[in-house]
Amino acid sequence: MRIRTILLVLAILIVAAFVALNMEEFTRISTLSLGFATVQVSLGLVMLVTLAAATVIFLASALYMQSTNLLEMRKHTKELNSQRELADKAEASRFTELQNFLTTQAATQQQRQSDVDAALAESFARQQQALMARIEQSDNTLAAYIGQLQDKLERAAPMTGT
């Protein structure tokens, strides 16, 4: 039990014990003025009924406030859950968007790499062709020089031999 409930029950028990111990004084008849009339009634019982009515009103008020707060809490919980669901959906959407962006970037990077690889292969092929042409040209030049040297040696050999 909550401490407030325990204190309330304890207070009611104390008042009940006080009334039980002083029942003669509570039941003594007195003349009371209501403003428009006077009545012969027990002042103690009137005060006791007033106290009981105030207690009932207090309990009803507390019960009403507690039920109102409970309903408000349920309403806020539902709103909080709906907001959480919206946030989860937005987060999932952002993750999907990020995944799509990263996939697009990866595809773009692969395309760039393929383009660079193709350009590099083409450049190597051109350089290789140019090198081969240069080597062939050097071979032809070297063969021409060797041929000229051979001709000179052949011409010079018959002259030295005669």
C-alpha positions, 0 to 999 in steps of 0.5 A, a space after each residue: 500500500 502507498 503511504 498516503 493510503 496507510 495514513 488515511 486509514 490510520 486517521 480514519 481509525 483514530 477518529 473512529 476510536 475518538 468517537 467511540 470513546 466520547 460517544 456520550 458527548 457526540 450524542 448530546 443534543 444542542 440547539 443549532 441555528 441554520 440561519 433561517 431556522 433553529 434545530 435541536 440536534 447533536 453537534 458532535 454527530 453533525 460534525 462527524 457527518 460533516 467530516 465523513 462527507 468531506 472525506 468522501 468528497 476528498 476520496 471521490 476527488 482523488 479517485 477522479 484525478 487519478 483516473 483522469 491522470 491514468 487516461 491522460 497517461 494512456 493517451 500520451 503512451 499511445 501518442 509516444 508509441 505512434 511517434 516512436 513508430 514514425 521515428 523508426 520508419 524515418 530511420 529505416 527510410 534514411 538507412 534505405 536511402 543511405 544504402 541506395 546512395 552507397 550502392 550508387 556511389 560504388 557503381 559510379 566508382 566501379 565505372 570510373 575504375 573500369 574507364 581508367 583501366 580501359 584508358 590505361 590498357 589503351 595507353 599501354 597498347 599504344 606505347 607498346 605499338 610505338 615501342 615495337 615500331 621504334 624497335 623495328 625501325 632500330 632493327 632496320 637501321 641497324 641492319 642497314 648499317 651492318 649491310 653497309 659495313 659488310 659492303 665496305 668490308 667486302 669492297 675493302 677485302 678484295 683490295 687488300 687481297 690483291 
